[in-house]
Amino acid sequence: MVKKLKLDDNGLIPAIVQDAVSGQVLRLGYMNKESLELTLSSGEVWFYSRSRKQLWHKGATSGNRLVVSELWLDCDRDTVLVKAQPTGPVCHTGQRSCFFQRLTKEDIS
Amino acid sequence: MVKKLKLDDNGLIPAIVQDAVSGQVLRLGYMNKESLELTLSSGEVWFYSRSRKQLWHKGATSGNRLVVSELWLDCDRDTVLVKAQPTGPVCHTGQRSCFFQRLTKEDIS
């Protein structure tokens, strides 16, 4: 059976990045076919930046790269799970993970 | 400072669900404002089903609910991380997690 990825209307698929060692969820990024191919072939995470509308080798500027340990696909084939080892803080704020704020009732009011 | 959620053009925000105890990533779902409010007020995960175009109390039919432990928001405020305790398999296939298939080169060719 040929498994096919389901990309969204913009040709993107969300990619959850999880620390391969600690299990901490680090960020959600988006990939297109080319960034998936680059991630597979290079062993480092490449995203597609929706704001800059271009391929983004995570860490190319900051030095904080993500070294791939495992790539998983969900049952619907529309989400990727990347288990990776970060070489530095993943978040642009300098935090280890982008998820450092609690969500409260005030956030959705 | 008032933190505001960033919903997408369809009024949705992706929500990563992680097992609060084991750290396993279980699935990616989507929430709208109402499902977020219901998740916060009920302590169980409510999604918005994009295919059925309706609110979805996870486990209402299957019995496999997700009891919320913690809710986190990412730095960009456009992704939610739900740490939850599942009362049964999260995936409709009966698997504990929706991510049970390895992603390989063949998937993107």
Backbone of each chain as ProteinMPNN parsed JSONL, in Angstrom:
{"seq_chain_A": "MVKKLKLDDNGLIPAIVQDAVSGQVLRLGYMNKESLELTLSSGEVWFYSRSRKQLWHKGATSGNRLVVSELWLDCDRDTVLVKAQPTGPVCHTGQRSCFFQRLTKEDIS", "coords_chain_A": {"N_chain_A": [[0.839, -1.193, 0.0], [0.609, 2.096, -0.952], [1.583, 4.824, 0.853], [0.413, 8.056, 1.181], [1.241, 11.401, 1.732], [-0.822, 13.908, 3.195], [-1.079, 17.014, 2.173], [-1.868, 20.426, 3.029], [-4.066, 23.046, 1.675], [-2.189, 24.915, 1.001], [-0.034, 23.435, 0.419], [1.309, 22.497, 2.604], [2.321, 20.777, 5.644], [1.684, 20.226, 9.057], [4.253, 20.013, 11.539], [5.141, 18.512, 14.425], [7.554, 19.105, 16.83], [9.484, 17.228, 18.954], [11.529, 16.785, 21.801], [13.93, 14.337, 21.539], [15.124, 13.058, 23.622], [14.278, 14.038, 26.219], [11.554, 14.156, 25.845], [10.101, 16.471, 25.864], [7.801, 18.723, 24.341], [8.64, 20.827, 21.763], [8.136, 22.707, 19.657], [5.727, 23.752, 17.112], [5.966, 23.406, 13.699], [5.873, 24.121, 10.152], [5.974, 22.204, 7.179], [6.873, 21.876, 3.719], [6.815, 19.827, 0.731], [9.432, 19.937, -0.232], [10.912, 20.785, 2.022], [10.515, 18.626, 3.673], [11.84, 16.635, 2.223], [14.449, 17.657, 2.363], [14.822, 17.544, 5.117], [14.751, 14.79, 5.547], [16.959, 13.98, 3.967], [19.141, 15.439, 4.933], [19.199, 15.062, 7.657], [18.752, 17.017, 9.466], [16.395, 19.43, 10.76], [14.313, 21.039, 8.476], [12.122, 23.659, 7.92], [9.149, 25.147, 6.395], [8.862, 28.479, 6.188], [6.039, 30.243, 6.932], [5.588, 32.969, 7.228], [7.795, 34.21, 6.05], [7.702, 33.008, 3.685], [9.451, 31.028, 2.611], [11.889, 28.366, 2.365], [13.319, 27.078, 5.348], [16.059, 26.448, 7.067], [16.258, 25.273, 10.092], [18.023, 26.934, 12.548], [20.009, 27.842, 10.922], [20.684, 30.521, 11.02], [20.64, 31.151, 13.81], [22.111, 29.114, 14.871], [21.022, 27.223, 16.431], [20.203, 24.286, 15.862], [18.2, 21.428, 14.83], [18.63, 18.151, 15.271], [17.678, 15.307, 13.636], [16.103, 12.494, 15.064], [13.991, 10.602, 14.815], [11.293, 10.176, 12.483], [7.837, 10.428, 12.32], [4.517, 9.577, 11.181], [1.102, 10.511, 11.226], [-2.077, 8.748, 11.688], [-3.922, 9.749, 9.837], [-2.255, 10.768, 7.997], [-1.687, 13.446, 7.829], [-0.16, 14.909, 9.541], [3.074, 15.41, 10.919], [5.412, 13.95, 13.148], [8.3, 14.909, 14.64], [11.027, 13.602, 16.157], [13.684, 14.926, 17.788], [17.054, 16.087, 18.42], [17.906, 18.967, 19.975], [20.336, 21.51, 19.339], [20.533, 23.704, 20.83], [18.6, 26.373, 22.432], [15.24, 26.146, 21.318], [13.269, 28.009, 20.88], [12.74, 31.374, 19.666], [12.828, 33.206, 21.66], [14.706, 32.39, 23.364], [14.026, 30.467, 25.098], [13.905, 27.021, 25.988], [11.782, 25.534, 24.939], [9.013, 26.423, 22.79], [6.659, 26.439, 24.132], [5.987, 27.939, 26.776], [4.222, 29.374, 28.192], [1.364, 29.387, 30.241], [-1.945, 28.546, 29.269], [-4.816, 30.399, 29.821], [-8.158, 31.262, 30.926], [-8.371, 33.98, 30.35], [-6.948, 34.313, 28.018], [-8.604, 33.61, 25.976], [-10.777, 35.196, 26.059]], "CA_chain_A": [[0.0, 0.0, 0.0], [1.382, 3.331, -1.005], [1.117, 5.847, 1.778], [0.599, 9.39, 0.62], [1.07, 12.513, 2.653], [-1.866, 14.864, 2.859], [-0.67, 18.403, 2.376], [-3.041, 21.314, 3.04], [-4.288, 23.813, 0.452], [-0.968, 25.66, 0.705], [1.054, 22.48, 0.19], [2.055, 22.357, 3.863], [1.906, 19.79, 6.645], [2.23, 20.621, 10.362], [5.269, 19.11, 12.091], [5.373, 18.665, 15.86], [8.931, 18.751, 17.181], [9.602, 16.752, 20.33], [12.892, 16.435, 22.216], [14.056, 12.884, 21.461], [15.641, 12.519, 24.887], [13.443, 14.39, 27.381], [10.137, 14.047, 25.511], [9.458, 17.791, 25.879], [7.348, 19.245, 23.061], [9.455, 22.029, 21.583], [7.444, 23.681, 18.82], [5.031, 23.269, 15.933], [6.395, 24.11, 12.504], [5.201, 23.643, 8.94], [6.894, 21.741, 6.143], [6.333, 21.506, 2.419], [7.458, 18.6, 0.232], [10.873, 20.144, -0.349], [11.548, 20.81, 3.351], [10.505, 17.24, 4.156], [12.931, 15.936, 1.534], [15.715, 18.149, 2.922], [14.914, 17.02, 6.485], [15.106, 13.369, 5.426], [18.285, 13.744, 3.374], [20.223, 16.085, 5.695], [19.198, 14.659, 9.065], [18.431, 18.181, 10.293], [15.046, 19.894, 10.455], [14.009, 22.172, 7.6], [10.713, 24.034, 7.876], [8.798, 26.18, 5.437], [8.402, 29.638, 6.955], [4.826, 30.814, 6.343], [5.669, 34.434, 7.221], [8.809, 34.641, 5.083], [7.399, 32.282, 2.443], [10.642, 30.387, 2.063], [12.465, 27.254, 3.116], [14.001, 27.571, 6.54], [16.89, 25.469, 7.764], [16.228, 25.686, 11.508], [19.346, 27.087, 13.14], [20.981, 28.355, 9.947], [21.121, 31.822, 11.526], [20.857, 31.139, 15.265], [23.001, 28.021, 15.276], [20.258, 26.261, 17.225], [19.656, 23.33, 14.918], [17.47, 20.268, 15.343], [19.156, 16.932, 14.658], [16.563, 14.362, 13.599], [16.252, 11.122, 15.548], [12.947, 9.77, 14.206], [10.167, 10.859, 11.853], [6.602, 9.643, 12.389], [3.378, 10.109, 10.436], [-0.1, 10.108, 11.963], [-3.006, 7.828, 11.02], [-4.545, 10.454, 8.714], [-1.155, 11.182, 7.116], [-1.673, 14.903, 7.645], [0.683, 15.527, 10.571], [4.369, 14.762, 11.124], [6.043, 14.086, 14.468], [9.753, 14.846, 14.521], [11.792, 13.487, 17.397], [14.959, 15.533, 17.427], [17.936, 16.555, 19.49], [18.241, 20.368, 19.724], [21.709, 21.9, 19.69], [20.412, 24.93, 21.636], [17.187, 26.707, 22.651], [14.466, 26.057, 20.079], [12.433, 29.205, 20.724], [13.459, 32.613, 19.365], [12.932, 33.974, 22.909], [15.799, 31.823, 24.149], [13.493, 29.363, 25.901], [14.168, 25.68, 25.448], [10.589, 25.171, 24.166], [8.115, 27.554, 22.518], [5.481, 26.348, 25.01], [6.423, 28.307, 28.129], [3.157, 30.171, 28.8], [0.126, 28.652, 30.516], [-3.156, 29.092, 28.646], [-5.867, 30.606, 30.822], [-9.433, 31.784, 30.45], [-8.177, 35.346, 29.853], [-6.386, 34.269, 26.665], [-9.621, 33.378, 24.94], [-11.947, 36.056, 26.295]], "C_chain_A": [[0.875, 1.245, 0.0], [0.765, 4.354, -0.046], [1.4, 7.212, 1.173], [0.385, 10.425, 1.711], [-0.111, 13.352, 2.223], [-1.36, 16.255, 3.2], [-1.916, 19.281, 2.364], [-3.109, 22.137, 1.748], [-3.069, 24.635, 0.04], [0.238, 24.743, 0.487], [1.881, 22.215, 1.439], [1.475, 21.257, 4.748], [2.502, 20.233, 7.99], [3.185, 19.55, 10.899], [5.501, 19.452, 13.559], [6.814, 18.257, 16.139], [9.009, 18.43, 18.672], [11.063, 16.42, 20.623], [13.003, 14.913, 22.306], [14.498, 12.265, 22.782], [14.672, 12.784, 26.043], [11.951, 14.194, 27.125], [9.418, 15.382, 25.522], [9.019, 18.206, 24.47], [7.963, 20.632, 22.875], [8.785, 23.108, 20.735], [6.592, 22.969, 17.786], [5.533, 24.094, 14.755], [5.618, 23.568, 11.322], [6.253, 23.271, 7.913], [6.156, 21.622, 4.821], [7.12, 20.277, 1.93], [8.978, 18.758, 0.214], [11.549, 20.154, 1.03], [11.536, 19.428, 3.993], [11.655, 16.447, 3.532], [14.287, 16.349, 2.108], [15.925, 17.629, 4.346], [15.348, 15.56, 6.46], [16.552, 13.19, 4.955], [19.419, 14.32, 4.221], [20.319, 15.601, 7.137], [19.031, 15.828, 10.018], [17.097, 18.759, 9.837], [15.052, 21.14, 9.568], [12.507, 22.42, 7.666], [10.455, 24.843, 6.606], [8.238, 27.332, 6.26], [7.198, 30.276, 6.266], [4.898, 32.328, 6.282], [6.67, 34.917, 6.169], [8.628, 33.972, 3.722], [8.65, 31.708, 1.781], [11.092, 29.229, 2.939], [13.312, 27.814, 4.248], [14.741, 26.417, 7.197], [17.0, 25.932, 9.205], [17.654, 25.763, 12.058], [20.392, 27.633, 12.188], [21.537, 29.704, 10.413], [21.506, 31.747, 13.0], [21.894, 30.106, 15.708], [22.277, 26.94, 16.065], [19.488, 25.303, 16.317], [18.909, 22.202, 15.623], [17.951, 19.032, 14.582], [18.103, 15.832, 14.791], [16.946, 12.994, 14.174], [15.262, 10.194, 14.842], [11.887, 10.657, 13.58], [8.963, 9.922, 11.855], [5.488, 10.371, 11.651], [2.114, 9.659, 11.164], [-1.035, 9.275, 11.08], [-3.654, 8.448, 9.788], [-3.526, 10.921, 7.678], [-1.154, 12.695, 6.85], [-0.93, 15.639, 8.755], [1.958, 14.704, 10.725], [4.806, 14.973, 12.578], [7.538, 13.884, 14.274], [10.344, 14.699, 15.917], [13.209, 13.916, 17.067], [15.767, 15.913, 18.656], [18.346, 17.984, 19.167], [19.682, 20.671, 20.131], [21.724, 23.192, 20.509], [18.935, 25.201, 21.843], [16.429, 26.712, 21.33], [13.698, 27.343, 19.818], [13.278, 30.457, 20.484], [13.605, 33.503, 20.599], [14.095, 33.486, 23.776], [15.343, 30.709, 25.076], [13.793, 28.04, 25.197], [13.029, 25.214, 24.532], [9.775, 26.427, 23.907], [6.902, 27.562, 23.459], [5.891, 26.646, 26.447], [5.382, 29.174, 28.835], [1.935, 29.289, 29.042], [-1.027, 29.346, 29.801], [-4.242, 29.21, 29.709], [-7.114, 31.169, 30.142], [-9.277, 33.161, 29.808], [-7.668, 35.35, 28.4], [-7.451, 34.125, 25.586], [-10.848, 34.258, 25.118], [-11.976, 37.198, 25.284]], "O_chain_A": [[1.757, 1.413, 0.842], [-0.415, 4.69, -0.138], [2.509, 7.477, 0.708], [-0.546, 10.323, 2.51], [-0.378, 13.496, 1.03], [-1.233, 16.619, 4.369], [-2.919, 18.918, 1.75], [-2.301, 21.943, 0.839], [-2.93, 25.009, -1.125], [1.375, 25.203, 0.385], [3.022, 21.762, 1.348], [0.314, 20.867, 4.62], [3.683, 20.575, 8.062], [2.957, 18.352, 10.736], [5.989, 20.532, 13.893], [7.245, 17.179, 15.729], [8.652, 19.242, 19.525], [11.752, 15.84, 19.784], [12.263, 14.275, 23.054], [14.267, 11.081, 23.027], [14.291, 11.86, 26.761], [11.168, 14.078, 28.068], [8.226, 15.431, 25.217], [9.78, 18.055, 23.515], [7.819, 21.502, 23.734], [8.861, 24.293, 21.062], [6.702, 21.758, 17.595], [5.53, 25.324, 14.801], [4.799, 22.661, 11.472], [7.286, 23.93, 7.789], [4.966, 21.309, 4.791], [7.982, 19.76, 2.64], [9.716, 17.847, 0.59], [12.635, 19.597, 1.191], [12.433, 19.09, 4.765], [12.349, 15.692, 4.213], [15.165, 15.51, 2.317], [17.046, 17.312, 4.742], [16.2, 15.14, 7.243], [17.281, 12.349, 5.481], [20.523, 13.776, 4.238], [21.369, 15.708, 7.77], [19.152, 15.667, 11.232], [16.707, 18.603, 8.679], [15.699, 22.143, 9.869], [11.712, 21.497, 7.488], [11.37, 25.177, 5.854], [7.237, 27.165, 6.957], [7.314, 30.789, 5.152], [4.326, 32.928, 5.372], [6.427, 35.909, 5.482], [9.296, 34.312, 2.746], [8.881, 31.872, 0.583], [10.716, 29.131, 4.107], [13.933, 28.87, 4.126], [14.137, 25.53, 7.801], [17.741, 26.866, 9.51], [18.394, 24.78, 12.033], [21.534, 27.866, 12.585], [22.719, 29.993, 10.223], [22.571, 32.222, 13.393], [22.477, 30.218, 16.786], [22.835, 25.877, 16.338], [18.301, 25.483, 16.045], [18.981, 22.048, 16.842], [17.7, 18.896, 13.385], [17.691, 15.471, 15.894], [17.973, 12.418, 13.815], [15.64, 9.138, 14.336], [11.608, 11.75, 14.072], [9.062, 8.767, 11.442], [5.5, 11.594, 11.511], [2.063, 8.537, 11.667], [-0.805, 9.123, 9.88], [-3.909, 7.754, 8.804], [-3.895, 11.411, 6.61], [-0.693, 13.161, 5.808], [-1.059, 16.856, 8.891], [1.933, 13.474, 10.669], [4.593, 16.039, 13.155], [7.986, 12.836, 13.809], [10.176, 15.579, 16.761], [13.856, 13.351, 16.186], [15.245, 16.04, 19.763], [19.06, 18.209, 18.19], [20.181, 20.158, 21.133], [22.789, 23.713, 20.841], [18.096, 24.375, 21.483], [16.927, 27.229, 20.33], [13.498, 27.726, 18.665], [14.378, 30.591, 21.019], [14.403, 34.441, 20.6], [14.423, 34.098, 24.793], [16.155, 30.081, 25.756], [13.913, 27.974, 23.973], [13.262, 24.589, 23.497], [9.824, 27.381, 24.685], [6.203, 28.569, 23.567], [6.116, 25.732, 27.24], [5.62, 29.654, 29.943], [1.519, 28.536, 28.161], [-1.082, 30.574, 29.733], [-4.55, 28.245, 30.408], [-7.112, 31.499, 28.956], [-9.966, 33.479, 28.838], [-7.935, 36.289, 27.649], [-7.227, 34.475, 24.427], [-11.845, 34.091, 24.415], [-12.884, 38.029, 25.317]]}, "seq_chain_B": "MVKKLKLDDNGLIPAIVQDAVSGQVLRLGYMNKESLELTLSSGEVWFYSRSRKQLWHKGATSGNRLVVSELWLDCDRDTVLVKAQPTGPVCHTGQRSCFFQRLTKEDIS", "coords_chain_B": {"N_chain_B": [[-0.143, 42.914, 30.191], [-2.215, 41.992, 27.59], [-2.772, 38.827, 26.437], [-3.391, 37.473, 23.324], [-5.028, 34.968, 21.542], [-4.032, 33.561, 18.414], [-6.02, 32.812, 15.909], [-6.551, 30.798, 12.972], [-7.451, 31.439, 9.46], [-9.824, 30.104, 9.351], [-10.757, 30.294, 11.862], [-9.581, 28.579, 13.621], [-7.264, 26.802, 15.798], [-4.314, 24.911, 16.021], [-3.95, 22.047, 18.128], [-1.782, 20.326, 20.053], [-1.747, 17.17, 21.465], [-0.503, 15.716, 24.31], [0.51, 12.931, 26.25], [0.114, 13.283, 29.648], [1.468, 11.892, 31.549], [3.273, 9.9, 30.457], [4.5, 11.359, 28.477], [4.259, 10.827, 25.816], [3.455, 11.824, 22.491], [0.231, 12.207, 21.348], [-1.797, 13.007, 19.49], [-2.671, 15.409, 16.877], [-4.994, 17.935, 17.026], [-7.711, 20.18, 16.18], [-8.921, 23.273, 17.39], [-11.651, 25.518, 17.986], [-12.73, 28.763, 19.195], [-14.893, 28.207, 20.834], [-14.581, 25.453, 21.431], [-12.235, 25.549, 22.837], [-13.052, 27.016, 25.07], [-14.891, 25.185, 26.134], [-13.162, 23.076, 26.685], [-11.552, 24.223, 28.649], [-13.505, 24.772, 30.637], [-14.73, 22.305, 31.161], [-12.716, 20.511, 31.672], [-12.131, 18.401, 30.095], [-11.037, 17.305, 26.829], [-12.177, 19.081, 24.062], [-12.533, 19.146, 20.629], [-12.603, 20.851, 17.402], [-14.121, 19.418, 14.766], [-12.839, 19.27, 11.617], [-13.62, 17.875, 9.354], [-16.251, 17.061, 9.883], [-17.279, 19.432, 10.503], [-18.082, 20.409, 13.053], [-18.4, 20.839, 16.654], [-16.55, 18.682, 18.784], [-16.608, 16.513, 21.247], [-14.108, 14.837, 22.469], [-14.17, 11.398, 22.673], [-16.829, 11.185, 23.249], [-18.368, 9.432, 21.791], [-16.722, 7.104, 21.524], [-15.875, 6.714, 24.097], [-13.32, 7.064, 24.824], [-11.897, 9.363, 26.341], [-10.169, 12.513, 26.951], [-8.598, 13.677, 29.647], [-7.877, 16.764, 30.923], [-4.717, 17.911, 31.974], [-2.821, 20.04, 31.87], [-2.719, 23.186, 30.143], [-1.015, 24.773, 27.576], [0.462, 27.557, 25.821], [1.977, 28.624, 22.808], [4.899, 30.658, 21.933], [4.202, 32.336, 19.81], [1.538, 32.378, 20.07], [-0.14, 30.856, 18.509], [-0.489, 28.154, 18.639], [-1.587, 25.402, 20.599], [-0.695, 23.475, 23.424], [-1.735, 20.566, 24.836], [-1.628, 18.899, 27.771], [-2.601, 15.804, 28.772], [-4.59, 13.184, 30.291], [-5.333, 10.191, 28.921], [-8.303, 8.222, 28.71], [-8.401, 5.92, 27.366], [-7.435, 4.286, 24.247], [-6.216, 6.748, 22.004], [-6.279, 7.01, 19.277], [-8.364, 6.4, 16.396], [-7.883, 3.97, 15.286], [-7.385, 2.308, 17.289], [-4.932, 2.342, 18.341], [-2.664, 3.535, 20.815], [-1.51, 6.05, 20.359], [-1.845, 8.409, 17.642], [0.401, 8.53, 16.116], [1.901, 6.152, 14.789], [3.21, 5.207, 12.645], [6.213, 5.042, 10.83], [7.786, 7.682, 9.073], [8.915, 7.66, 5.802], [11.147, 7.956, 2.969], [9.628, 7.08, 0.814], [7.069, 7.947, 1.369], [6.906, 10.547, 0.595], [7.445, 10.658, -2.046]], "CA_chain_B": [[-0.24, 42.695, 28.741], [-3.249, 41.037, 27.223], [-2.345, 37.851, 25.448], [-4.494, 37.102, 22.446], [-4.809, 33.813, 20.682], [-4.107, 33.785, 16.974], [-6.747, 31.763, 15.202], [-6.299, 30.873, 11.53], [-8.518, 32.038, 8.661], [-11.066, 29.378, 9.627], [-11.089, 30.442, 13.28], [-9.071, 27.397, 14.33], [-5.89, 26.781, 16.298], [-3.905, 23.516, 16.212], [-3.721, 21.648, 19.518], [-0.99, 19.104, 20.211], [-2.115, 16.462, 22.691], [0.602, 14.914, 24.837], [0.193, 12.19, 27.473], [0.662, 14.037, 30.782], [2.296, 11.024, 32.398], [4.378, 9.267, 29.721], [5.113, 12.315, 27.56], [4.019, 10.428, 24.414], [2.584, 12.694, 21.7], [-0.901, 11.347, 21.03], [-2.432, 13.419, 18.244], [-2.873, 16.832, 16.656], [-6.378, 18.25, 16.725], [-7.94, 21.606, 15.961], [-9.94, 23.832, 18.272], [-12.072, 26.901, 17.78], [-12.863, 29.457, 20.483], [-15.882, 27.511, 21.67], [-14.04, 24.185, 21.94], [-11.261, 25.923, 23.868], [-13.818, 27.366, 26.273], [-15.444, 23.942, 26.692], [-12.028, 22.318, 27.23], [-11.175, 24.881, 29.906], [-14.546, 24.707, 31.67], [-15.122, 20.926, 31.498], [-11.562, 19.695, 32.071], [-11.916, 17.352, 29.091], [-10.697, 17.909, 25.543], [-13.125, 19.27, 22.968], [-11.949, 19.636, 19.382], [-13.539, 21.178, 16.33], [-13.862, 18.487, 13.678], [-12.819, 19.968, 10.334], [-14.357, 17.093, 8.357], [-17.677, 17.069, 10.203], [-17.631, 20.839, 10.716], [-18.833, 20.584, 14.303], [-17.692, 20.607, 17.901], [-16.336, 17.257, 18.984], [-16.147, 16.134, 22.586], [-13.307, 13.62, 22.252], [-14.58, 10.274, 23.513], [-18.283, 11.179, 23.478], [-18.869, 8.191, 21.192], [-15.833, 5.957, 21.79], [-15.594, 6.579, 25.523], [-11.902, 7.343, 25.051], [-11.797, 10.797, 26.584], [-8.872, 13.078, 27.322], [-8.749, 14.508, 30.833], [-6.838, 17.798, 30.836], [-3.831, 18.204, 33.113], [-2.271, 21.39, 31.712], [-2.837, 23.808, 28.826], [0.092, 25.695, 27.301], [0.345, 28.355, 24.598], [3.347, 28.849, 22.334], [5.387, 32.046, 21.909], [3.455, 33.074, 18.781], [0.123, 32.28, 20.459], [-0.94, 30.229, 17.447], [-0.545, 26.706, 18.85], [-1.876, 24.996, 21.971], [-0.208, 22.163, 23.863], [-2.607, 20.009, 25.873], [-1.144, 17.704, 28.472], [-3.848, 15.166, 29.181], [-4.571, 11.768, 30.638], [-6.343, 9.503, 28.119], [-9.017, 7.137, 29.4], [-8.342, 4.767, 26.465], [-6.651, 4.597, 23.047], [-6.595, 8.045, 21.443], [-6.463, 6.896, 17.823], [-9.544, 5.637, 15.979], [-7.435, 2.633, 14.894], [-7.201, 1.519, 18.507], [-3.575, 2.584, 18.836], [-2.565, 4.5, 21.924], [-1.197, 7.342, 19.738], [-2.046, 8.44, 16.185], [1.705, 8.48, 15.433], [2.415, 4.786, 14.917], [3.854, 4.849, 11.383], [7.426, 5.787, 10.528], [7.784, 8.415, 7.804], [10.1, 7.317, 5.016], [11.296, 8.614, 1.68], [8.551, 6.647, -0.083], [5.856, 8.677, 1.686], [6.891, 11.882, -0.02], [7.867, 10.595, -3.459]], "C_chain_B": [[-1.303, 41.636, 28.45], [-2.714, 40.104, 26.14], [-3.557, 37.467, 24.613], [-4.105, 35.877, 21.644], [-4.834, 34.225, 19.232], [-4.795, 32.589, 16.342], [-6.457, 31.897, 13.713], [-7.524, 31.422, 10.791], [-9.866, 31.352, 8.875], [-11.465, 29.456, 11.104], [-10.58, 29.296, 14.134], [-7.63, 27.584, 14.794], [-5.507, 25.305, 16.491], [-3.58, 23.238, 17.678], [-3.001, 20.298, 19.543], [-1.419, 18.442, 21.518], [-0.987, 15.515, 23.093], [0.147, 14.199, 26.105], [0.897, 12.867, 28.657], [1.609, 13.2, 31.629], [3.517, 10.5, 31.626], [5.125, 10.24, 28.818], [4.909, 11.958, 26.097], [3.103, 11.44, 23.716], [1.48, 11.826, 21.109], [-1.6, 11.715, 19.731], [-2.343, 14.933, 18.084], [-4.34, 17.026, 16.311], [-6.504, 19.74, 16.485], [-9.069, 22.067, 16.87], [-10.372, 25.191, 17.748], [-12.285, 27.517, 19.165], [-13.802, 28.691, 21.409], [-15.329, 26.192, 22.232], [-12.953, 24.446, 22.987], [-11.969, 26.26, 25.181], [-14.372, 26.113, 26.948], [-14.342, 23.085, 27.315], [-11.619, 22.887, 28.581], [-12.228, 24.645, 30.994], [-14.863, 23.273, 32.097], [-13.96, 20.087, 32.024], [-11.361, 18.475, 31.187], [-11.752, 18.0, 27.723], [-11.886, 17.905, 24.584], [-12.346, 19.794, 21.772], [-13.045, 20.249, 18.523], [-13.187, 20.249, 15.18], [-13.956, 19.206, 12.341], [-13.604, 19.206, 9.281], [-15.861, 17.15, 8.618], [-18.212, 18.48, 10.46], [-18.506, 21.037, 11.954], [-17.947, 20.337, 15.507], [-17.642, 19.111, 18.17], [-15.766, 17.038, 20.384], [-15.427, 14.803, 22.43], [-13.759, 12.531, 23.228], [-16.068, 10.205, 23.767], [-18.899, 9.893, 22.925], [-18.04, 6.985, 21.628], [-15.635, 5.693, 23.28], [-14.145, 6.9, 25.87], [-11.658, 8.844, 25.15], [-10.373, 11.21, 26.943], [-9.092, 14.035, 28.49], [-7.561, 15.469, 30.92], [-6.034, 17.919, 32.131], [-3.341, 19.644, 33.043], [-2.52, 21.88, 30.292], [-1.728, 24.851, 28.68], [-0.133, 26.363, 25.955], [1.759, 28.643, 24.113], [3.643, 30.35, 22.219], [4.619, 32.912, 20.915], [1.955, 33.107, 19.062], [-0.75, 31.696, 19.343], [-0.921, 28.7, 17.513], [-0.776, 26.428, 20.327], [-1.225, 23.637, 22.226], [-1.091, 21.718, 25.024], [-1.91, 18.811, 26.491], [-2.364, 17.064, 29.11], [-3.633, 13.705, 29.558], [-5.689, 11.075, 29.864], [-7.013, 8.389, 28.926], [-9.052, 5.867, 28.545], [-7.497, 5.154, 25.268], [-7.136, 5.909, 22.422], [-6.946, 7.924, 19.965], [-7.682, 6.032, 17.489], [-9.181, 4.224, 15.528], [-7.272, 1.718, 16.109], [-5.79, 1.634, 19.074], [-3.623, 3.64, 19.939], [-2.344, 5.935, 21.407], [-1.494, 7.267, 18.249], [-0.725, 8.32, 15.426], [2.327, 7.1, 15.619], [3.094, 4.313, 13.635], [5.106, 5.695, 11.199], [7.259, 6.48, 9.173], [9.064, 8.082, 7.046], [10.065, 8.095, 3.695], [10.126, 8.306, 0.742], [7.26, 7.465, 0.15], [5.764, 10.02, 0.964], [7.291, 11.857, -1.487], [6.643, 10.728, -4.378]], "O_chain_B": [[-1.278, 40.534, 29.0], [-2.268, 40.54, 25.079], [-4.624, 37.172, 25.151], [-2.988, 35.774, 21.136], [-5.571, 35.136, 18.853], [-4.228, 31.499, 16.252], [-6.151, 32.991, 13.239], [-8.508, 31.819, 11.414], [-10.918, 31.937, 8.615], [-12.39, 28.772, 11.543], [-11.078, 29.062, 15.235], [-6.885, 28.406, 14.261], [-6.281, 24.535, 17.059], [-3.012, 24.08, 18.374], [-3.538, 19.276, 19.115], [-1.448, 19.093, 22.562], [-0.577, 14.642, 22.328], [-0.529, 14.794, 26.944], [2.12, 13.007, 28.664], [2.454, 13.739, 32.344], [4.652, 10.638, 32.082], [6.264, 9.975, 28.434], [5.338, 12.705, 25.218], [2.096, 11.863, 24.284], [1.758, 10.827, 20.447], [-1.96, 10.834, 18.951], [-1.988, 15.65, 19.02], [-4.869, 16.366, 15.417], [-5.523, 20.478, 16.576], [-10.043, 21.347, 17.09], [-9.584, 25.923, 17.15], [-12.047, 26.867, 20.183], [-13.541, 28.546, 22.603], [-15.587, 25.859, 23.388], [-12.775, 23.654, 23.912], [-11.541, 25.844, 26.258], [-14.333, 25.988, 28.172], [-14.554, 22.444, 28.344], [-11.37, 22.147, 29.533], [-11.884, 24.352, 32.139], [-15.222, 23.036, 33.25], [-14.162, 19.094, 32.722], [-10.529, 17.617, 31.481], [-12.255, 19.097, 27.479], [-12.508, 16.872, 24.334], [-11.594, 20.762, 21.882], [-14.231, 20.186, 18.847], [-12.067, 20.291, 14.672], [-15.023, 19.696, 11.969], [-14.199, 19.822, 8.396], [-16.653, 17.272, 7.683], [-19.414, 18.694, 10.612], [-19.523, 21.729, 11.914], [-16.89, 19.714, 15.407], [-18.566, 18.371, 17.831], [-14.604, 17.338, 20.658], [-16.065, 13.761, 22.276], [-13.732, 12.719, 24.444], [-16.54, 9.279, 24.426], [-19.827, 9.336, 23.51], [-18.588, 5.968, 22.051], [-15.272, 4.586, 23.679], [-13.779, 6.998, 27.042], [-11.27, 9.498, 24.182], [-9.505, 10.377, 27.201], [-9.709, 15.088, 28.326], [-6.405, 15.051, 30.984], [-6.591, 18.017, 33.225], [-3.428, 20.384, 34.022], [-2.533, 21.089, 29.349], [-1.534, 25.698, 29.552], [-0.811, 25.831, 25.075], [2.652, 28.881, 24.927], [2.758, 31.189, 22.385], [4.411, 34.1, 21.162], [1.2, 33.788, 18.368], [-1.939, 31.999, 19.246], [-1.296, 28.031, 16.549], [-0.24, 27.117, 21.196], [-1.209, 22.767, 21.355], [-1.185, 22.391, 26.051], [-1.636, 17.823, 25.81], [-3.074, 17.697, 29.892], [-2.634, 13.085, 29.193], [-6.866, 11.336, 30.115], [-6.367, 7.707, 29.721], [-9.649, 4.864, 28.937], [-6.899, 6.23, 25.257], [-8.34, 6.143, 22.326], [-7.805, 8.648, 19.462], [-7.992, 5.07, 18.192], [-10.059, 3.37, 15.4], [-7.052, 0.515, 15.972], [-5.489, 1.098, 20.141], [-4.5, 4.503, 19.976], [-2.905, 6.895, 21.935], [-1.409, 6.195, 17.651], [-0.724, 8.04, 14.227], [3.17, 6.9, 16.493], [3.507, 3.157, 13.539], [5.076, 6.911, 11.386], [6.664, 5.926, 8.249], [10.164, 8.207, 7.585], [9.096, 8.781, 3.369], [9.692, 9.164, -0.026], [6.463, 7.645, -0.77], [4.674, 10.554, 0.754], [7.458, 12.908, -2.106], [6.783, 10.699, -5.6]]}, "name": "protein", "num_of_chains": 2, "seq": "MVKKLKLDDNGLIPAIVQDAVSGQVLRLGYMNKESLELTLSSGEVWFYSRSRKQLWHKGATSGNRLVVSELWLDCDRDTVLVKAQPTGPVCHTGQRSCFFQRLTKEDISMVKKLKLDDNGLIPAIVQDAVSGQVLRLGYMNKESLELTLSSGEVWFYSRSRKQLWHKGATSGNRLVVSELWLDCDRDTVLVKAQPTGPVCHTGQRSCFFQRLTKEDIS"}
